[in-house]
Amino acid sequence: QVQLVESGGGLVQPGGSLRLSCAASGFTFSMYVMRWYRQAPGKERELVASITSGGGSTNYANSVKGRFTISRDDAKNTVYLQMNSLKPEDTAVYSCNALHFAYTRREYWGQGIQVTVSS
């Protein structure tokens, strides 16, 4: 059974930091591209950050570049999103995504976790 379970969200003041974690199980984590998405009320879901299966390359949305850092620990089957200098516009539900292209395309999603940035 595939599971992606996010944790670490919550309420934080502008300028603060949060670290999201996504614990994976039920598939070969090290072979998958891992991504973080977010969706704010009334807005479309957007890709926030991604990291390759080897961990050698990362990509960020322009809106978070320089503030967010994605990383992975294959020994723990976990991907992280360190969020610094948070802004109210970062408020959203953040979801963990795993993607692999093979003979059969495989993609998995976590349930999402709320991040609220407010004073």
N, C-alpha and C positions, 0 to 999 in steps of 0.2 A: 504494500500500500504506500503510495507516494504521499508525502507530507512536506509542506513548507509552512513553518510556523514563525511569524514575526513577533518580536518583542522589543521593548525599549521606548515605545512611544509615550505620549502624555502631553501635559501642559507645560509650556516654558515661556519665559518672558522674551521679548525682542532682544537680540544680541546674545542670547544664551545658546547652549549646545545640547544636543541629544545624540545618542548612538543607538541606531537600530540594528538589530540582529535578526537573521533568518536562518533557522535551523532546518536542515534538509534531511530526509530519509526516504528509503524506498527506491533509490536510483543511484547510478554511479555519478556522484556529485562532481568529481574532478573532470569529467568529460563535457560538462555543460557550461555554456555562457550563462552568467548570472546577471540579472538586471533588477533595478529598482524603478518602479513606476509610482506616480502619484495622481490623484484625482481630487480636485477641489469642488465644492458645491457649485453647480451650474457650469462647470468647465469640463472639457474633454480630458481623458486620461493622457498623460504625457510621460515619456521616458526621461527619467532623471539621470541615471548612471548605468553603466554596464562594465563588465570585466570579463576578459576572455578566459577560456578553460585553463590555460596555462598561467593566467595571472599577469601576463606580460604586457597587456594593453588595457587601458581604461578609456572611457568616453563619458562626457558630461554634457548635460543641457547647458546652454549659455547662461541661463538664469541662476545656476548653482555653481558654476565653474569658479574655483578659487575658494569656495566655502565648504563644499561637500567632498568627501573622499570615500570611494568604494574600495573594499578589500575583501579577501577571502582567505579562509584557513581550511584547506582540503582535509587535513587531519581531523578537524572537528565538524566537517560537512556544514560549514557556516559561512555566510556572506554578511558583511557589515556595511553600514552607511553611517559615517561620522558626519554630523551636520553641525557646523559652526556658524556664528554670526547670523542666527536665524531671524527671519523677517516675518511679519504677519502674512505676507503673500505665500509663505511656505506652508501655511495651514492646509492640510489635505489628509486623505487616507493614503498611506504608503503601502505598496504591495510588492512582494518579492516574486520574481519570475525566473524560471529555469528554462533554457532553450538549447536543443541539440538537433542538428540536421544529420540524418542518416538515411537509410532506405525508407524508413518511416520517420517523418518529422515528429519530434516530441517537444511538448511545451507544458509546463506546469505552473500553477499559481498558488500563492498563499491567500489567506482570507483578508489580509489587509489590517493595518493598525493606524489609529488616529494620531496625528500630530497637530497640536494646536499652539500657535504662537500668538500670545496676547498679553497685554499688560492689565 
